Amino acid sequence: MRLFEFWLNHGSEFLSAIARHLALVLAATGIAVAVGVPLGVLAYRRPRLGNPLIGLANVVQTIPSLAMFGFLIPLPVIGGIGAKAALIVLTLYALLPVMRTTVSGLKAVDPSVREAGLAMGMTDRQLLFQVELPLARSAILAGVRVATVVGVGTATIAAAIGAGGLGEYIFRGVASVDSTVILAGAIPAAALALLADFLLGKTEQWFSPERSSRKSSKFVLATAAGIVALGLLIGGLLWSERSAGSVVIGSKDFTEQVILGELMAQLIEQNTTIKVQRKLNLGDTLVCETAMRAGDLDLYVEYTGTALTAVFKQSVLLDSNEVNARVAASYAATGRTMLPPLGFNNTYVILVRGDDARRLNLKTISDAAKLSQNWRAGFGSAFLDREDGYKGLVQAYGLKFAESPLAMNLSLTYRALAERQVDLISGDATNGLIAKLDLFALEDDRRYFPPYHAVPVVRTETLNRHPELRALIERLAGKVTDQEMRQMNYEADVERRDASLIVKDFFSRHHELFSMTPTP
């Protein structure tokens, strides 16, 4: 029931996500067919040239899709975030089944049919287009069928780089540990895959070899129409990536970041006439940082400790003023401007279950270190790799666990701790799930973690283009307190409210600072 209510309440957004998902899959599959069939013919006619291409396509299939998206982000021209990079990845994954079935379909043509064609005086080109490809058509369509179904699933991952589609709901649900939102994206995606498989299966039967001779002219017309439609579809996807003069606002893939991205977006929309594009739930720090350097993002909120250690690879510092100065200078050197802190410090905290803390009288991380040899730990992947993360924490406190810590999605660690899958995790100080799941934040008694003040980071070029943005965003300085951020996270993660509504309430509470209608 709650799932249907969610779809009804997000009707236009939901339909838009389905349309975007379908457009990505159809465009990528169309490109794969246009490229894969000729390559398959080459592999059949010239094995020495074609077989290495099939081998390369095989290698591509072994690369995890998320890794492929991450690899493309920093690349010029073909990389970045959005539909362009998504189309490239989806096309690469679709190539192998199309190429393989093209080769197998051509090999399955009866040699006597070829000999008859040659005896009639047909050229190689005529033999290929009038005999071999029509007879291999059913096999090729089987490859298209496989490529399309694989594409529907892979396209959900494309949401991690801002390509849109049903994957946005899945990532949003994972970030807020909300099964309803996850299912809101997963069920339609599965339904699309089944529907595509069914329709293409019927198409495959319709173009079976015994029927193909009667449908050649129709197939040629359908192919021509498909090429035109493919061009229009690709053009539409790429054209819609960024409106002229708009400001693109991004966020990482957890609740607080989505709220902060929405906060920036509404702030600009309510007080200016600047067009805003949202690219929220993008991924981790690397995705947002790379996208901003490439010019695909204009603004997102970062944390000073993260910028210092993870972005600019500098040593951990504990003094907030020194951290702010170094981070601001580093951003300035890379063509970006760090604006004043929003007002809250979302530092790392080490969490245990509340009942364990009360039963064992745990108050500090040092207290937990004495018992950790019998515990299992779970950390976000970024925490395990960062200089200010797991390795330094172990050295600072002498932590020893029963086994190597589990690497998992940061948002899922809270639920894993509450359900006793692990005994200790790292979390965000302002996360709303801490109160909801009765978790306890241990005191960092050795002051290991640096400050993580939330700061808006804007491309300097964007500020020069829209000089009014600086003063507008600086109005937020110091206005988002620890308590207020924690409350907004609680409303999103526990009360399941939309980020847009939470932000509107924030502006209602601060009506004396922000106008509610755009200024000319």
Secondary structure as GFF3:
##gff-version 3
##sequence-region A 1 520
A	DSSP	alpha_helix	2	9	.	.	.	ID=ss1
A	DSSP	alpha_helix	11	45	.	.	.	ID=ss2
A	DSSP	alpha_helix	47	62	.	.	.	ID=ss3
A	DSSP	alpha_helix	65	72	.	.	.	ID=ss4
A	DSSP	alpha_helix	83	107	.	.	.	ID=ss5
A	DSSP	alpha_helix	111	119	.	.	.	ID=ss6
A	DSSP	alpha_helix	124	127	.	.	.	ID=ss7
A	DSSP	pi_helix	128	132	.	.	.	ID=ss8
A	DSSP	alpha_helix	133	157	.	.	.	ID=ss9
A	DSSP	three_ten_helix	158	161	.	.	.	ID=ss10
A	DSSP	alpha_helix	167	175	.	.	.	ID=ss11
A	DSSP	alpha_helix	179	206	.	.	.	ID=ss12
A	DSSP	alpha_helix	209	212	.	.	.	ID=ss13
A	DSSP	alpha_helix	216	239	.	.	.	ID=ss14
A	DSSP	beta_strand	247	250	.	.	.	ID=ss15
A	DSSP	alpha_helix	255	271	.	.	.	ID=ss16
A	DSSP	beta_strand	276	279	.	.	.	ID=ss17
A	DSSP	alpha_helix	285	293	.	.	.	ID=ss18
A	DSSP	beta_strand	299	303	.	.	.	ID=ss19
A	DSSP	alpha_helix	304	306	.	.	.	ID=ss20
A	DSSP	pi_helix	307	311	.	.	.	ID=ss21
A	DSSP	alpha_helix	320	333	.	.	.	ID=ss22
A	DSSP	beta_strand	336	338	.	.	.	ID=ss23
A	DSSP	beta_strand	348	353	.	.	.	ID=ss24
A	DSSP	alpha_helix	354	360	.	.	.	ID=ss25
A	DSSP	alpha_helix	365	369	.	.	.	ID=ss26
A	DSSP	three_ten_helix	372	374	.	.	.	ID=ss27
A	DSSP	beta_strand	377	380	.	.	.	ID=ss28
A	DSSP	alpha_helix	381	385	.	.	.	ID=ss29
A	DSSP	alpha_helix	390	397	.	.	.	ID=ss30
A	DSSP	beta_strand	406	408	.	.	.	ID=ss31
A	DSSP	alpha_helix	410	418	.	.	.	ID=ss32
A	DSSP	beta_strand	424	428	.	.	.	ID=ss33
A	DSSP	alpha_helix	433	436	.	.	.	ID=ss34
A	DSSP	beta_strand	439	442	.	.	.	ID=ss35
A	DSSP	beta_strand	454	459	.	.	.	ID=ss36
A	DSSP	alpha_helix	460	465	.	.	.	ID=ss37
A	DSSP	alpha_helix	468	474	.	.	.	ID=ss38
A	DSSP	alpha_helix	482	493	.	.	.	ID=ss39
A	DSSP	alpha_helix	499	509	.	.	.	ID=ss40
###
